[in-house]
Amino acid sequence: MSAKTKIASPEARTEALKDALSEKGLIPEGALEGVIHTASEEWDPKNGARVVARAWVEPDFKKRLLEDGTKACAELGYEGIQGEYIVALEDEPTRHNVIVCTQCSCTAWPVLGLPADWYKSPEYRARVVREPRRVLREMGLNLEKNIAIRVWETSAETRYMVIPCRPEGTEGWSEDRLADLVTREALVGIALATSA
Amino acid sequence: MDGIHDLGGMAGFGKVSYEEDEPVFHEPWQATAFALNIVGIGVLRNHNADEYRHSIERMPPIHYLQACYYERVLTGAATLFVEKGVVDLDDLEARAGGAFPLAMPNAVDPMADLAPQPVARFKIGDRVIVKDIHPKGHTRVPRFCRGKTGTVLHVAPAFSFPDAAAHGGVFRKEHTYHVEFASTDLWSDAGAENESVVVDLWDSYLDGEAS
């Protein structure tokens, strides 16, 4: 078939699948739009940033977050699909945490949002487990040799988030102001939280 | 399966590209492809998350590496809709106006013979050895830790065993463990002494050190 000699664009293939399913009446009205809305508007790394800021200012909350990350995130309203078992990893001055999913691209959607392209790239997935210090340096985070690096491979159902160290000089800052220091990158561990 | 998806530790890849202020989706079709798969899993119950992951793993390696993430999502989901008879490949190709490449078929005899472990056998601090298994189907044991010894840092709740769930096997739940491996034990690289990798592993993937 001549029509098959050229591969259709991903866009055309997506439309084809959507139309084929729709014509069979299989897609409930608004279902696709609902998923897209949740993914675009509700799953947001700002959620994770708020969790971290709360942990920085409220020792009791931090304790709960470290003991049961799922429940603590749910206190702030962040729960659901790909957030069924959240474990928060606390950075220490001498130990840094970084997250990867080498086999697909799992992350804690409700608190980290859908992952960025770099997280999903073969380069990151292949290399960060084997040479994390070099990969982080290439991405702008230079960790001295005396700082241990733990790379967390998301190979099962645990979904991780990093609690970066609170930057010095932020004593007395409001939770909102602190949350602005916590980027999507810091929540995965390829950057630190900084007040600069 | 020992597939292209199991990238951890593979050499030859260059620098990670990084985009400042990246949008959630770069193009509308990517959002649609993502949503079609989520609806396929959550609403239509056409497939589960393990079947979905494996459908992507079954993509021919060259296609896998050349496709962006959402093209892999699309290919995996479409493969499962076709395999389960919900849509027809010829119809999809006619609609798309060109070829619609899918993943390769499932392997015959896809599961490793692993005894179910309904009760957690290990605790924090235990030394465990990862079984050196090579199932032809879906598994979540990365190649880089097979046969290696690590230390249990954390015991997670019991979750559905993916090797079975991806292939219509008997449903079973097992605890997973966060097992820390010294990077020097995984790859013996010089200069990696202060680095480790923690892998989340189901109980039946593991043996006790003394066994």
Interface residues (C-beta under 8 A of the other chain):
Chain A: M1 A3 K4 T5 K6 I7 A8 S9 P10 E11 A12 R13 T14 E15 A16 L17 K18 D19 A20 L21 K24 L26 I27 P28 A31 L32 E33 V35 I36 A39 S40 I81 Y85 V87 V100 T102 Q103 C104 S105 G113 L114 A116 D117 W118 K120 S121 P122 E123 Y124 R125 A126 R127 V129 R130 E131 P132 R133 V135 E138 M139 K145 N146 I147 A148 I149 R150 V151 W152 E153 T154 S155 A156 E157 T158
Chain B: H5 D6 L7 G8 G9 M10 A11 G12 F13 G14 K15 V16 S17 Y18 E19 E22 V24 F25 E27 W29 A31 T32 A33 F34 A35 L36 I38 V39 G42 V43 L44 R53 I56 E57 L65 A67 C68 Y69 Y70 E71 L74 A77 A78 F81 V86 V87 D88 D91 L92 E93 A94 R95 A96 G97 G98 A99 F100 P101 R140 V141 P142 F144 H154 A156 P157 F159 P162 T176 H178 E180 S183 L186 W187 D189 G191 A192 N194 E195 S196 V197 V198 V199 D200 L201 W202
